[in-house]
Amino acid sequence: LRRKVRELRRLVPGGTAVPADQLLLRTADYIVRLRARIQLLRALSELVAVTNHGDCRADGDAVSM
């Protein structure tokens, strides 16, 4: 258990400065924020893919701006 707590302290930003019980709460919050960031990056990636696809001509050449 101590090894796992040490690892969490290393992985979670600010984890070295909090007691173990608060570390678990901070870890849960960090996971939620990471998931939100992943969702945002996926949405942005899809938007870029759709936008880039819309900028292509029928002959395959990209439209320059």
PDB file with SEQRES, HELIX, SHEET and CRYST1 records, atoms N, CA, C and O in Angstrom:
SEQRES   1 A   65  LEU ARG ARG LYS VAL ARG GLU LEU ARG ARG LEU VAL PRO          
SEQRES   2 A   65  GLY GLY THR ALA VAL PRO ALA ASP GLN LEU LEU LEU ARG          
SEQRES   3 A   65  THR ALA ASP TYR ILE VAL ARG LEU ARG ALA ARG ILE GLN          
SEQRES   4 A   65  LEU LEU ARG ALA LEU SER GLU LEU VAL ALA VAL THR ASN          
SEQRES   5 A   65  HIS GLY ASP CYS ARG ALA ASP GLY ASP ALA VAL SER MET          
HELIX    1 AA1 ARG A    2  LEU A   11  1                                  10    
HELIX    2 AA2 GLY A   15  ALA A   17  5                                   3    
HELIX    3 AA3 ALA A   20  GLY A   54  1                                  35    
CRYST1    1.000    1.000    1.000  90.00  90.00  90.00 P 1           1          
ATOM      1  N   LEU A   1       0.827  -1.198   0.000  1.00  0.00           N  
ATOM      2  CA  LEU A   1       0.000   0.000   0.000  1.00  0.00           C  
ATOM      3  C   LEU A   1       0.872   1.263   0.000  1.00  0.00           C  
ATOM      4  O   LEU A   1       0.569   2.236  -0.691  1.00  0.00           O  
ATOM      5  N   ARG A   2       1.950   1.233   0.779  1.00  0.00           N  
ATOM      6  CA  ARG A   2       2.837   2.399   0.836  1.00  0.00           C  
ATOM      7  C   ARG A   2       3.462   2.689  -0.516  1.00  0.00           C  
ATOM      8  O   ARG A   2       3.618   3.844  -0.911  1.00  0.00           O  
ATOM      9  N   ARG A   3       3.819   1.618  -1.223  1.00  0.00           N  
ATOM     10  CA  ARG A   3       4.415   1.787  -2.548  1.00  0.00           C  
ATOM     11  C   ARG A   3       3.417   2.433  -3.507  1.00  0.00           C  
ATOM     12  O   ARG A   3       3.785   3.287  -4.313  1.00  0.00           O  
ATOM     13  N   LYS A   4       2.167   2.024  -3.417  1.00  0.00           N  
ATOM     14  CA  LYS A   4       1.130   2.588  -4.281  1.00  0.00           C  
ATOM     15  C   LYS A   4       0.865   4.055  -3.941  1.00  0.00           C  
ATOM     16  O   LYS A   4       0.652   4.870  -4.839  1.00  0.00           O  
ATOM     17  N   VAL A   5       0.875   4.389  -2.671  1.00  0.00           N  
ATOM     18  CA  VAL A   5       0.695   5.782  -2.256  1.00  0.00           C  
ATOM     19  C   VAL A   5       1.860   6.627  -2.757  1.00  0.00           C  
ATOM     20  O   VAL A   5       1.659   7.746  -3.229  1.00  0.00           O  
ATOM     21  N   ARG A   6       3.078   6.097  -2.657  1.00  0.00           N  
ATOM     22  CA  ARG A   6       4.263   6.813  -3.172  1.00  0.00           C  
ATOM     23  C   ARG A   6       4.128   7.066  -4.669  1.00  0.00           C  
ATOM     24  O   ARG A   6       4.446   8.152  -5.155  1.00  0.00           O  
ATOM     25  N   GLU A   7       3.655   6.059  -5.390  1.00  0.00           N  
ATOM     26  CA  GLU A   7       3.481   6.195  -6.836  1.00  0.00           C  
ATOM     27  C   GLU A   7       2.421   7.245  -7.159  1.00  0.00           C  
ATOM     28  O   GLU A   7       2.605   8.054  -8.068  1.00  0.00           O  
ATOM     29  N   LEU A   8       1.312   7.235  -6.418  1.00  0.00           N  
ATOM     30  CA  LEU A   8       0.281   8.271  -6.626  1.00  0.00           C  
ATOM     31  C   LEU A   8       0.846   9.658  -6.359  1.00  0.00           C  
ATOM     32  O   LEU A   8       0.584  10.596  -7.112  1.00  0.00           O  
ATOM     33  N   ARG A   9       1.606   9.785  -5.310  1.00  0.00           N  
ATOM     34  CA  ARG A   9       2.220  11.082  -4.989  1.00  0.00           C  
ATOM     35  C   ARG A   9       3.094  11.567  -6.141  1.00  0.00           C  
ATOM     36  O   ARG A   9       3.162  12.765  -6.419  1.00  0.00           O  
ATOM     37  N   ARG A  10       3.757  10.632  -6.804  1.00  0.00           N  
ATOM     38  CA  ARG A  10       4.620  10.985  -7.925  1.00  0.00           C  
ATOM     39  C   ARG A  10       3.809  11.375  -9.165  1.00  0.00           C  
ATOM     40  O   ARG A  10       4.211  12.262  -9.918  1.00  0.00           O  
ATOM     41  N   LEU A  11       2.675  10.715  -9.371  1.00  0.00           N  
ATOM     42  CA  LEU A  11       1.887  10.913 -10.586  1.00  0.00           C  
ATOM     43  C   LEU A  11       0.928  12.095 -10.531  1.00  0.00           C  
ATOM     44  O   LEU A  11       0.701  12.763 -11.540  1.00  0.00           O  
ATOM     45  N   VAL A  12       0.371  12.351  -9.362  1.00  0.00           N  
ATOM     46  CA  VAL A  12      -0.671  13.378  -9.226  1.00  0.00           C  
ATOM     47  C   VAL A  12      -0.023  14.726  -8.906  1.00  0.00           C  
ATOM     48  O   VAL A  12       0.728  14.840  -7.937  1.00  0.00           O  
ATOM     49  N   PRO A  13      -0.311  15.744  -9.716  1.00  0.00           N  
ATOM     50  CA  PRO A  13       0.251  17.070  -9.435  1.00  0.00           C  
ATOM     51  C   PRO A  13      -0.123  17.547  -8.033  1.00  0.00           C  
ATOM     52  O   PRO A  13      -1.292  17.504  -7.650  1.00  0.00           O  
ATOM     53  N   GLY A  14       0.857  17.996  -7.281  1.00  0.00           N  
ATOM     54  CA  GLY A  14       0.629  18.471  -5.922  1.00  0.00           C  
ATOM     55  C   GLY A  14       0.450  17.359  -4.910  1.00  0.00           C  
ATOM     56  O   GLY A  14       0.133  17.623  -3.750  1.00  0.00           O  
ATOM     57  N   GLY A  15       0.646  16.124  -5.329  1.00  0.00           N  
ATOM     58  CA  GLY A  15       0.416  14.975  -4.457  1.00  0.00           C  
ATOM     59  C   GLY A  15       1.387  14.863  -3.305  1.00  0.00           C  
ATOM     60  O   GLY A  15       1.064  14.264  -2.278  1.00  0.00           O  
ATOM     61  N   THR A  16       2.565  15.424  -3.456  1.00  0.00           N  
ATOM     62  CA  THR A  16       3.558  15.302  -2.387  1.00  0.00           C  
ATOM     63  C   THR A  16       3.228  16.183  -1.196  1.00  0.00           C  
ATOM     64  O   THR A  16       3.783  15.993  -0.113  1.00  0.00           O  
ATOM     65  N   ALA A  17       2.333  17.146  -1.380  1.00  0.00           N  
ATOM     66  CA  ALA A  17       2.068  18.117  -0.322  1.00  0.00           C  
ATOM     67  C   ALA A  17       0.807  17.818   0.487  1.00  0.00           C  
ATOM     68  O   ALA A  17       0.427  18.630   1.331  1.00  0.00           O  
ATOM     69  N   VAL A  18       0.141  16.672   0.257  1.00  0.00           N  
ATOM     70  CA  VAL A  18      -1.115  16.391   0.950  1.00  0.00           C  
ATOM     71  C   VAL A  18      -1.047  15.047   1.671  1.00  0.00           C  
ATOM     72  O   VAL A  18      -0.307  14.153   1.262  1.00  0.00           O  
ATOM     73  N   PRO A  19      -1.828  14.909   2.752  1.00  0.00           N  
ATOM     74  CA  PRO A  19      -1.915  13.610   3.440  1.00  0.00           C  
ATOM     75  C   PRO A  19      -2.578  12.556   2.547  1.00  0.00           C  
ATOM     76  O   PRO A  19      -3.234  12.895   1.562  1.00  0.00           O  
ATOM     77  N   ALA A  20      -2.405  11.284   2.894  1.00  0.00           N  
ATOM     78  CA  ALA A  20      -2.877  10.180   2.061  1.00  0.00           C  
ATOM     79  C   ALA A  20      -4.381  10.240   1.789  1.00  0.00           C  
ATOM     80  O   ALA A  20      -4.804   9.966   0.666  1.00  0.00           O  
ATOM     81  N   ASP A  21      -5.200  10.591   2.784  1.00  0.00           N  
ATOM     82  CA  ASP A  21      -6.647  10.632   2.549  1.00  0.00           C  
ATOM     83  C   ASP A  21      -7.008  11.717   1.539  1.00  0.00           C  
ATOM     84  O   ASP A  21      -7.879  11.510   0.695  1.00  0.00           O  
ATOM     85  N   GLN A  22      -6.358  12.850   1.615  1.00  0.00           N  
ATOM     86  CA  GLN A  22      -6.592  13.917   0.640  1.00  0.00           C  
ATOM     87  C   GLN A  22      -5.984  13.577  -0.716  1.00  0.00           C  
ATOM     88  O   GLN A  22      -6.467  14.032  -1.752  1.00  0.00           O  
ATOM     89  N   LEU A  23      -4.931  12.781  -0.704  1.00  0.00           N  
ATOM     90  CA  LEU A  23      -4.312  12.346  -1.953  1.00  0.00           C  
ATOM     91  C   LEU A  23      -5.307  11.549  -2.795  1.00  0.00           C  
ATOM     92  O   LEU A  23      -5.349  11.696  -4.016  1.00  0.00           O  
ATOM     93  N   LEU A  24      -6.100  10.713  -2.144  1.00  0.00           N  
ATOM     94  CA  LEU A  24      -7.100   9.938  -2.876  1.00  0.00           C  
ATOM     95  C   LEU A  24      -8.152  10.845  -3.506  1.00  0.00           C  
ATOM     96  O   LEU A  24      -8.565  10.612  -4.642  1.00  0.00           O  
ATOM     97  N   LEU A  25      -8.584  11.860  -2.795  1.00  0.00           N  
ATOM     98  CA  LEU A  25      -9.535  12.819  -3.358  1.00  0.00           C  
ATOM     99  C   LEU A  25      -8.903  13.596  -4.508  1.00  0.00           C  
ATOM    100  O   LEU A  25      -9.536  13.822  -5.540  1.00  0.00           O  
ATOM    101  N   ARG A  26      -7.648  14.003  -4.321  1.00  0.00           N  
ATOM    102  CA  ARG A  26      -6.943  14.737  -5.365  1.00  0.00           C  
ATOM    103  C   ARG A  26      -6.752  13.858  -6.603  1.00  0.00           C  
ATOM    104  O   ARG A  26      -6.832  14.340  -7.733  1.00  0.00           O  
ATOM    105  N   THR A  27      -6.501  12.580  -6.385  1.00  0.00           N  
ATOM    106  CA  THR A  27      -6.342  11.640  -7.498  1.00  0.00           C  
ATOM    107  C   THR A  27      -7.642  11.510  -8.273  1.00  0.00           C  
ATOM    108  O   THR A  27      -7.636  11.533  -9.504  1.00  0.00           O  
ATOM    109  N   ALA A  28      -8.746  11.373  -7.570  1.00  0.00           N  
ATOM    110  CA  ALA A  28     -10.054  11.267  -8.231  1.00  0.00           C  
ATOM    111  C   ALA A  28     -10.338  12.530  -9.049  1.00  0.00           C  
ATOM    112  O   ALA A  28     -10.825  12.441 -10.176  1.00  0.00           O  
ATOM    113  N   ASP A  29     -10.038  13.697  -8.492  1.00  0.00           N  
ATOM    114  CA  ASP A  29     -10.240  14.952  -9.205  1.00  0.00           C  
ATOM    115  C   ASP A  29      -9.348  15.024 -10.442  1.00  0.00           C  
ATOM    116  O   ASP A  29      -9.776  15.487 -11.499  1.00  0.00           O  
ATOM    117  N   TYR A  30      -8.117  14.566 -10.303  1.00  0.00           N  
ATOM    118  CA  TYR A  30      -7.169  14.575 -11.414  1.00  0.00           C  
ATOM    119  C   TYR A  30      -7.661  13.666 -12.542  1.00  0.00           C  
ATOM    120  O   TYR A  30      -7.548  14.017 -13.716  1.00  0.00           O  
ATOM    121  N   ILE A  31      -8.199  12.513 -12.192  1.00  0.00           N  
ATOM    122  CA  ILE A  31      -8.739  11.593 -13.193  1.00  0.00           C  
ATOM    123  C   ILE A  31      -9.898  12.239 -13.936  1.00  0.00           C  
ATOM    124  O   ILE A  31      -9.986  12.125 -15.159  1.00  0.00           O  
ATOM    125  N   VAL A  32     -10.776  12.907 -13.227  1.00  0.00           N  
ATOM    126  CA  VAL A  32     -11.917  13.589 -13.856  1.00  0.00           C  
ATOM    127  C   VAL A  32     -11.422  14.653 -14.828  1.00  0.00           C  
ATOM    128  O   VAL A  32     -11.944  14.778 -15.936  1.00  0.00           O  
ATOM    129  N   ARG A  33     -10.406  15.428 -14.409  1.00  0.00           N  
ATOM    130  CA  ARG A  33      -9.868  16.475 -15.283  1.00  0.00           C  
ATOM    131  C   ARG A  33      -9.166  15.891 -16.507  1.00  0.00           C  
ATOM    132  O   ARG A  33      -9.263  16.444 -17.603  1.00  0.00           O  
ATOM    133  N   LEU A  34      -8.465  14.781 -16.323  1.00  0.00           N  
ATOM    134  CA  LEU A  34      -7.818  14.136 -17.464  1.00  0.00           C  
ATOM    135  C   LEU A  34      -8.840  13.608 -18.462  1.00  0.00           C  
ATOM    136  O   LEU A  34      -8.659  13.741 -19.672  1.00  0.00           O  
ATOM    137  N   ARG A  35      -9.911  13.012 -17.955  1.00  0.00           N  
ATOM    138  CA  ARG A  35     -10.971  12.520 -18.853  1.00  0.00           C  
ATOM    139  C   ARG A  35     -11.610  13.664 -19.637  1.00  0.00           C  
ATOM    140  O   ARG A  35     -11.884  13.529 -20.829  1.00  0.00           O  
ATOM    141  N   ALA A  36     -11.845  14.787 -18.965  1.00  0.00           N  
ATOM    142  CA  ALA A  36     -12.420  15.945 -19.646  1.00  0.00           C  
ATOM    143  C   ALA A  36     -11.470  16.455 -20.718  1.00  0.00           C  
ATOM    144  O   ALA A  36     -11.904  16.832 -21.807  1.00  0.00           O  
ATOM    145  N   ARG A  37     -10.186  16.471 -20.417  1.00  0.00           N  
ATOM    146  CA  ARG A  37      -9.185  16.924 -21.398  1.00  0.00           C  
ATOM    147  C   ARG A  37      -9.156  15.987 -22.602  1.00  0.00           C  
ATOM    148  O   ARG A  37      -9.041  16.441 -23.741  1.00  0.00           O  
ATOM    149  N   ILE A  38      -9.259  14.679 -22.355  1.00  0.00           N  
ATOM    150  CA  ILE A  38      -9.277  13.708 -23.448  1.00  0.00           C  
ATOM    151  C   ILE A  38     -10.499  13.922 -24.325  1.00  0.00           C  
ATOM    152  O   ILE A  38     -10.395  13.893 -25.551  1.00  0.00           O  
ATOM    153  N   GLN A  39     -11.661  14.137 -23.706  1.00  0.00           N  
ATOM    154  CA  GLN A  39     -12.879  14.384 -24.479  1.00  0.00           C  
ATOM    155  C   GLN A  39     -12.736  15.640 -25.326  1.00  0.00           C  
ATOM    156  O   GLN A  39     -13.141  15.656 -26.489  1.00  0.00           O  
ATOM    157  N   LEU A  40     -12.165  16.685 -24.755  1.00  0.00           N  
ATOM    158  CA  LEU A  40     -11.963  17.925 -25.495  1.00  0.00           C  
ATOM    159  C   LEU A  40     -11.013  17.708 -26.668  1.00  0.00           C  
ATOM    160  O   LEU A  40     -11.285  18.163 -27.779  1.00  0.00           O  
ATOM    161  N   LEU A  41      -9.912  17.023 -26.429  1.00  0.00           N  
ATOM    162  CA  LEU A  41      -8.948  16.779 -27.511  1.00  0.00           C  
ATOM    163  C   LEU A  41      -9.546  15.900 -28.602  1.00  0.00           C  
ATOM    164  O   LEU A  41      -9.267  16.116 -29.782  1.00  0.00           O  
ATOM    165  N   ARG A  42     -10.355  14.922 -28.238  1.00  0.00           N  
ATOM    166  CA  ARG A  42     -11.022  14.093 -29.248  1.00  0.00           C  
ATOM    167  C   ARG A  42     -11.980  14.932 -30.090  1.00  0.00           C  
ATOM    168  O   ARG A  42     -12.021  14.803 -31.313  1.00  0.00           O  
ATOM    169  N   ALA A  43     -12.747  15.788 -29.425  1.00  0.00           N  
ATOM    170  CA  ALA A  43     -13.691  16.636 -30.146  1.00  0.00           C  
ATOM    171  C   ALA A  43     -12.947  17.588 -31.084  1.00  0.00           C  
ATOM    172  O   ALA A  43     -13.366  17.785 -32.225  1.00  0.00           O  
ATOM    173  N   LEU A  44     -11.860  18.172 -30.616  1.00  0.00           N  
ATOM    174  CA  LEU A  44     -11.068  19.067 -31.463  1.00  0.00           C  
ATOM    175  C   LEU A  44     -10.462  18.310 -32.640  1.00  0.00           C  
ATOM    176  O   LEU A  44     -10.423  18.820 -33.760  1.00  0.00           O  
ATOM    177  N   SER A  45      -9.995  17.103 -32.384  1.00  0.00           N  
ATOM    178  CA  SER A  45      -9.428  16.282 -33.443  1.00  0.00           C  
ATOM    179  C   SER A  45     -10.478  15.968 -34.512  1.00  0.00           C  
ATOM    180  O   SER A  45     -10.194  16.045 -35.707  1.00  0.00           O  
ATOM    181  N   GLU A  46     -11.673  15.620 -34.083  1.00  0.00           N  
ATOM    182  CA  GLU A  46     -12.751  15.347 -35.033  1.00  0.00           C  
ATOM    183  C   GLU A  46     -13.119  16.599 -35.815  1.00  0.00           C  
ATOM    184  O   GLU A  46     -13.379  16.525 -37.016  1.00  0.00           O  
ATOM    185  N   LEU A  47     -13.142  17.733 -35.156  1.00  0.00           N  
ATOM    186  CA  LEU A  47     -13.454  18.993 -35.820  1.00  0.00           C  
ATOM    187  C   LEU A  47     -12.404  19.319 -36.876  1.00  0.00           C  
ATOM    188  O   LEU A  47     -12.742  19.722 -37.989  1.00  0.00           O  
ATOM    189  N   VAL A  48     -11.141  19.146 -36.531  1.00  0.00           N  
ATOM    190  CA  VAL A  48     -10.063  19.400 -37.490  1.00  0.00           C  
ATOM    191  C   VAL A  48     -10.167  18.436 -38.663  1.00  0.00           C  
ATOM    192  O   VAL A  48      -9.981  18.840 -39.811  1.00  0.00           O  
ATOM    193  N   ALA A  49     -10.458  17.185 -38.396  1.00  0.00           N  
ATOM    194  CA  ALA A  49     -10.580  16.189 -39.462  1.00  0.00           C  
ATOM    195  C   ALA A  49     -11.716  16.552 -40.404  1.00  0.00           C  
ATOM    196  O   ALA A  49     -11.562  16.459 -41.622  1.00  0.00           O  
ATOM    197  N   VAL A  50     -12.843  16.960 -39.865  1.00  0.00           N  
ATOM    198  CA  VAL A  50     -13.997  17.343 -40.685  1.00  0.00           C  
ATOM    199  C   VAL A  50     -13.670  18.609 -41.469  1.00  0.00           C  
ATOM    200  O   VAL A  50     -13.995  18.713 -42.651  1.00  0.00           O  
ATOM    201  N   THR A  51     -13.034  19.563 -40.816  1.00  0.00           N  
ATOM    202  CA  THR A  51     -12.681  20.824 -41.473  1.00  0.00           C  
ATOM    203  C   THR A  51     -11.687  20.570 -42.600  1.00  0.00           C  
ATOM    204  O   THR A  51     -11.848  21.109 -43.695  1.00  0.00           O  
ATOM    205  N   ASN A  52     -10.674  19.768 -42.352  1.00  0.00           N  
ATOM    206  CA  ASN A  52      -9.687  19.468 -43.386  1.00  0.00           C  
ATOM    207  C   ASN A  52     -10.299  18.696 -44.540  1.00  0.00           C  
ATOM    208  O   ASN A  52      -9.937  18.914 -45.697  1.00  0.00           O  
ATOM    209  N   HIS A  53     -11.206  17.814 -44.243  1.00  0.00           N  
ATOM    210  CA  HIS A  53     -11.879  17.050 -45.291  1.00  0.00           C  
ATOM    211  C   HIS A  53     -12.711  17.981 -46.156  1.00  0.00           C  
ATOM    212  O   HIS A  53     -12.791  17.790 -47.369  1.00  0.00           O  
ATOM    213  N   GLY A  54     -13.325  18.973 -45.557  1.00  0.00           N  
ATOM    214  CA  GLY A  54     -14.145  19.935 -46.302  1.00  0.00           C  
ATOM    215  C   GLY A  54     -13.323  20.870 -47.160  1.00  0.00           C  
ATOM    216  O   GLY A  54     -13.860  21.482 -48.083  1.00  0.00           O  
ATOM    217  N   ASP A  55     -12.014  21.002 -46.881  1.00  0.00           N  
ATOM    218  CA  ASP A  55     -11.143  21.887 -47.648  1.00  0.00           C  
ATOM    219  C   ASP A  55     -10.499  21.203 -48.843  1.00  0.00           C  
ATOM    220  O   ASP A  55      -9.696  21.821 -49.541  1.00  0.00           O  
ATOM    221  N   CYS A  56     -10.833  19.944 -49.095  1.00  0.00           N  
ATOM    222  CA  CYS A  56     -10.236  19.221 -50.216  1.00  0.00           C  
ATOM    223  C   CYS A  56     -11.123  19.332 -51.441  1.00  0.00           C  
ATOM    224  O   CYS A  56     -12.350  19.308 -51.347  1.00  0.00           O  
ATOM    225  N   ARG A  57     -10.477  19.455 -52.593  1.00  0.00           N  
ATOM    226  CA  ARG A  57     -11.197  19.481 -53.873  1.00  0.00           C  
ATOM    227  C   ARG A  57     -11.460  18.052 -54.324  1.00  0.00           C  
ATOM    228  O   ARG A  57     -10.909  17.104 -53.765  1.00  0.00           O  
ATOM    229  N   ALA A  58     -12.285  17.909 -55.313  1.00  0.00           N  
ATOM    230  CA  ALA A  58     -12.606  16.585 -55.858  1.00  0.00           C  
ATOM    231  C   ALA A  58     -11.376  15.899 -56.443  1.00  0.00           C  
ATOM    232  O   ALA A  58     -11.288  14.671 -56.429  1.00  0.00           O  
ATOM    233  N   ASP A  59     -10.411  16.693 -56.966  1.00  0.00           N  
ATOM    234  CA  ASP A  59      -9.225  16.091 -57.562  1.00  0.00           C  
ATOM    235  C   ASP A  59      -8.155  15.757 -56.525  1.00  0.00           C  
ATOM    236  O   ASP A  59      -7.074  15.291 -56.884  1.00  0.00           O  
ATOM    237  N   GLY A  60      -8.446  15.989 -55.239  1.00  0.00           N  
ATOM    238  CA  GLY A  60      -7.529  15.613 -54.182  1.00  0.00           C  
ATOM    239  C   GLY A  60      -6.605  16.711 -53.728  1.00  0.00           C  
ATOM    240  O   GLY A  60      -5.923  16.549 -52.717  1.00  0.00           O  
ATOM    241  N   ASP A  61      -6.552  17.831 -54.437  1.00  0.00           N  
ATOM    242  CA  ASP A  61      -5.694  18.935 -54.008  1.00  0.00           C  
ATOM    243  C   ASP A  61      -6.404  19.760 -52.936  1.00  0.00           C  
ATOM    244  O   ASP A  61      -7.593  20.055 -53.051  1.00  0.00           O  
ATOM    245  N   ALA A  62      -5.668  20.121 -51.906  1.00  0.00           N  
ATOM    246  CA  ALA A  62      -6.235  20.937 -50.843  1.00  0.00           C  
ATOM    247  C   ALA A  62      -6.383  22.370 -51.329  1.00  0.00           C  
ATOM    248  O   ALA A  62      -5.567  22.867 -52.105  1.00  0.00           O  
ATOM    249  N   VAL A  63      -7.418  23.011 -50.867  1.00  0.00           N  
ATOM    250  CA  VAL A  63      -7.642  24.425 -51.174  1.00  0.00           C  
ATOM    251  C   VAL A  63      -6.730  25.241 -50.284  1.00  0.00           C  
ATOM    252  O   VAL A  63      -6.766  25.086 -49.063  1.00  0.00           O  
ATOM    253  N   SER A  64      -5.920  26.098 -50.857  1.00  0.00           N  
ATOM    254  CA  SER A  64      -5.034  26.939 -50.043  1.00  0.00           C  
ATOM    255  C   SER A  64      -5.727  28.236 -49.713  1.00  0.00           C  
ATOM    256  O   SER A  64      -6.519  28.769 -50.489  1.00  0.00           O  
ATOM    257  N   MET A  65      -5.398  28.727 -48.526  1.00  0.00           N  
ATOM    258  CA  MET A  65      -6.010  29.985 -48.073  1.00  0.00           C  
ATOM    259  C   MET A  65      -4.973  31.038 -47.952  1.00  0.00           C  
ATOM    260  O   MET A  65      -5.284  32.171 -47.584  1.00  0.00           O  
TER     261      MET A  65                                                      
END                                                                             
